[in-house]
Amino acid sequence: MPDPKESISIENVVASTGIGQELDLQSVAMDLEGADYDPEQFPGLVYRTQNPKSAALIFRSGKIVCTGAKSTEAVHESLDLVFDELRDLHIQVEDDPEIIVQNIVSSADLSHDLNLNAIAIGLGLENIEYEPEQFPGLVYRLDDPEVVALLFGSGKLVITGGKKVEDAERAVDVIVERLGDLGLLE
């Protein structure tokens, strides 16, 4: 059986930062080429970077959320571009604002069909949500690492809530070990 950790792929990294001052989003939107700002639809200004691809959600408070990046490096590169664009608009941004990774969403493949009913029973209901008539996946809340894994009958996994890449690797190890112990990976 191939090592499922080798199939791990980062799908989205969400991080937050701030520039420590309030912004007039209407005026930023007019001056920042490519910015989308429709306060009726969403309270923040959306600014997309192409290389690396991400979206920065800029709020009046000066808080910024970056989403859509495929790595923590890409988050930093994207936000550096956003900071530079804001500086070009004569908005003061300190040299190296703190960037905090809030969530890493990863996918993986166990290369094995899964019997979700047996898994729900085997893992115990305290950490599991499984209602196949409402959602085709089994929701498994792990304590260590503190993530949520969605398991699908195809053997595919989605792991969310991690703060570092290693969280997904650790989650895959834990899931493989527990399913193996239950005889559900034969």
C-alpha positions as CSV (number, residue, x, y, z in Angstrom):
1,M,0.0,0.0,0.0
2,P,1.5,3.4,-0.9
3,D,2.2,5.8,1.9
4,P,-0.9,8.0,2.2
5,K,1.2,10.9,3.5
6,E,2.8,11.1,0.0
7,S,-0.6,12.0,-1.4
8,I,-1.1,15.0,0.9
9,S,-1.8,18.2,-1.0
10,I,-2.4,21.6,0.5
11,E,-5.6,23.0,-0.9
12,N,-5.9,26.3,1.0
13,V,-4.0,28.2,3.6
14,V,-5.8,30.9,5.5
15,A,-3.8,33.5,7.4
16,S,-4.5,36.8,9.1
17,T,-2.5,40.0,9.7
18,G,-3.1,43.6,10.2
19,I,-1.7,47.0,9.6
20,G,-2.7,48.6,12.8
21,Q,-4.9,51.4,11.5
22,E,-8.4,52.0,10.1
23,L,-8.8,52.3,6.4
24,D,-11.2,54.2,4.2
25,L,-12.1,51.2,2.0
26,Q,-14.0,53.2,-0.5
27,S,-11.0,55.3,-1.3
28,V,-8.6,52.3,-1.2
29,A,-10.9,50.5,-3.7
30,M,-10.8,53.5,-6.1
31,D,-7.0,53.7,-6.0
32,L,-6.1,50.0,-5.9
33,E,-6.4,48.5,-9.4
34,G,-8.4,45.3,-9.5
35,A,-9.9,45.7,-6.0
36,D,-13.5,44.6,-5.5
37,Y,-15.5,46.4,-2.9
38,D,-19.3,46.0,-2.5
39,P,-20.2,46.7,1.1
40,E,-23.8,45.6,0.4
41,Q,-22.5,42.1,-0.3
42,F,-19.4,41.8,2.0
43,P,-17.9,44.2,4.5
44,G,-14.3,43.9,3.2
45,L,-12.4,44.8,0.1
46,V,-11.3,41.9,-1.9
47,Y,-7.9,42.1,-3.6
48,R,-6.7,39.2,-5.7
49,T,-3.0,38.4,-6.4
50,Q,-2.2,36.3,-9.4
51,N,1.3,35.1,-8.7
52,P,1.0,33.5,-6.2
53,K,-2.8,33.2,-6.6
54,S,-4.7,34.3,-3.5
55,A,-7.3,36.7,-2.2
56,A,-6.7,39.3,0.5
57,L,-9.8,40.4,2.4
58,I,-9.0,43.8,3.7
59,F,-11.3,45.2,6.4
60,R,-11.9,48.8,7.6
61,S,-10.2,47.9,10.9
62,G,-6.9,47.3,9.1
63,K,-7.2,43.6,9.6
64,I,-6.4,41.5,6.5
65,V,-7.2,37.8,5.9
66,C,-5.4,36.0,3.1
67,T,-7.1,32.9,1.6
68,G,-6.6,30.7,-1.4
69,A,-2.9,30.3,-1.2
70,K,-1.5,26.8,-1.6
71,S,1.4,27.1,0.9
72,T,2.5,29.2,3.8
73,E,5.3,30.7,1.6
74,A,2.6,31.7,-0.9
75,V,0.7,33.4,1.9
76,H,3.7,35.5,2.9
77,E,4.5,36.4,-0.8
78,S,0.9,37.4,-1.4
79,L,0.6,39.5,1.7
80,D,4.0,41.2,0.9
81,L,2.5,42.2,-2.5
82,V,-0.6,43.5,-0.7
83,F,1.6,45.5,1.8
84,D,3.6,46.9,-1.1
85,E,0.4,48.0,-2.9
86,L,-0.9,49.7,0.2
87,R,2.5,51.4,0.7
88,D,2.2,52.7,-2.9
89,L,-1.1,54.3,-1.8
90,H,0.8,56.1,1.0
91,I,-0.8,53.9,3.6
92,Q,1.7,53.2,6.4
93,V,2.5,49.5,6.8
94,E,5.3,48.4,9.1
95,D,8.2,46.5,7.6
96,D,7.3,43.0,8.7
97,P,3.7,42.7,10.1
98,E,3.0,39.5,12.0
99,I,1.2,36.9,9.8
100,I,-0.6,34.2,11.7
101,V,-1.7,31.0,9.9
102,Q,-5.3,30.3,11.0
103,N,-6.2,27.2,9.0
104,I,-4.5,24.8,6.5
105,V,-6.9,22.7,4.4
106,S,-5.3,19.6,3.0
107,S,-6.4,16.6,1.0
108,A,-5.0,13.0,1.1
109,D,-5.9,9.6,-0.3
110,L,-5.7,6.4,1.6
111,S,-5.9,4.4,-1.7
112,H,-8.5,2.3,-0.2
113,D,-12.3,2.2,-0.2
114,L,-13.7,2.9,3.3
115,N,-16.7,1.5,5.0
116,L,-17.9,4.6,6.7
117,N,-20.6,2.9,8.8
118,A,-18.0,0.5,10.3
119,I,-15.7,3.4,10.9
120,A,-18.4,5.4,12.7
121,I,-19.1,2.5,15.0
122,G,-15.4,1.5,15.4
123,L,-14.1,5.0,16.3
124,G,-16.9,5.7,18.7
125,L,-19.6,8.4,18.4
126,E,-18.0,11.0,20.7
127,N,-15.6,12.3,18.0
128,I,-17.7,11.3,14.9
129,E,-20.5,12.9,13.0
130,Y,-21.9,10.7,10.3
131,E,-25.3,11.4,8.7
132,P,-25.0,10.0,5.1
133,E,-28.4,11.3,4.1
134,Q,-27.2,14.9,4.8
135,F,-23.5,14.7,3.8
136,P,-21.6,11.9,2.1
137,G,-18.5,12.1,4.4
138,L,-17.8,11.1,7.9
139,V,-16.6,14.0,10.1
140,Y,-13.9,12.9,12.5
141,R,-12.6,15.3,15.2
142,L,-9.1,14.5,16.3
143,D,-7.6,15.8,19.6
144,D,-3.9,15.3,18.6
145,P,-3.4,17.0,16.2
146,E,-6.4,19.3,16.8
147,V,-8.0,19.0,13.3
148,V,-11.2,17.8,11.7
149,A,-10.9,15.1,9.0
150,L,-13.6,14.4,6.5
151,L,-13.4,10.8,5.4
152,F,-15.1,9.6,2.2
153,G,-16.0,6.1,1.0
154,S,-13.5,6.5,-1.9
155,G,-10.7,6.7,0.6
156,K,-10.2,10.4,0.1
157,L,-9.7,12.7,3.1
158,V,-10.0,16.4,3.7
159,I,-8.1,17.7,6.8
160,T,-9.0,21.1,8.1
161,G,-8.1,23.2,11.1
162,G,-4.3,22.5,11.0
163,K,-2.0,25.4,11.8
164,K,1.1,23.8,10.2
165,V,1.7,21.4,7.4
166,E,2.9,18.7,9.8
167,D,-0.6,18.6,11.3
168,A,-2.0,16.9,8.2
169,E,0.8,14.4,8.2
170,R,0.2,13.6,11.8
171,A,-3.6,13.3,11.2
172,V,-3.1,10.9,8.3
173,D,-0.8,8.8,10.6
174,V,-3.4,8.7,13.4
175,I,-6.2,7.8,11.0
176,V,-4.3,5.1,9.3
177,E,-3.2,3.7,12.7
178,R,-6.8,3.7,14.2
179,L,-8.4,2.3,11.0
180,G,-5.7,-0.4,10.9
181,D,-6.2,-1.3,14.5
182,L,-9.9,-1.7,13.8
183,G,-9.1,-3.9,10.7
184,L,-10.8,-1.4,8.4
185,L,-7.9,-0.9,6.0
186,E,-7.7,-4.5,4.7
